[in-house]
C-alpha cells in the first residue's frame, strides 16, 4: 500500500526550492554548464581534449561536468561556449507574471 505524503510542487528552480543564495544565477550557470557538457559529449571529446579547447585543465572540466560551478562565472561559461564554436545571444525582456525565467538557447556550430 502506498502511503500518503505531503508534496510541494517545485518552483522550477531547485536552488530556490532549497533556499540557496543567488538561485537565479545558480540555475543559469547550471543550464549553461549542461549545454557545454552536452557539446563535449556530442563531440566525444575527452576531458583532457575539452580542457585544451577551453583553455582549462582536466579537473576544471570534471568540476563542470559534476556541477561544481562556484569557480566559474557566467561570463567564463559563455567564453567556453564561444570556444566550442557556439554563438551566444542574450535576450532581455520584462518579467511576465512576476516570475523571472532565464531561457538560454544555443546553436550547434
SULJO-V901196 format. One record per backbone hydrogen bond with DSSP energy under -1.0 kcal/mol. NH is the residue of the N-H (numbers start at 0). CO is the residue of the C=O. Records with the same first field share a line. If there is no record, write none. Layout:
# SULJO-V901196
NH->CO  CO
This chain:
# SULJO-V901196
16->12
17->13
18->15
19->14
25->21
26->22
27->23
28->24
29->25
30->26
31->27
32->28
33->29
34->30
35->31
36->32
37->33
38->34
39->35
40->36
41->37
42->38
43->40
44->39
49->45
50->46
51->47
52->48
53->49
54->50
55->50
60->56
61->57
62->58
63->59
64->60
65->61
66->63
67->62
68->66
71->68
76->72
77->73
78->74
79->75
80->76
81->77
82->78
83->79
84->81
85->80
98->95
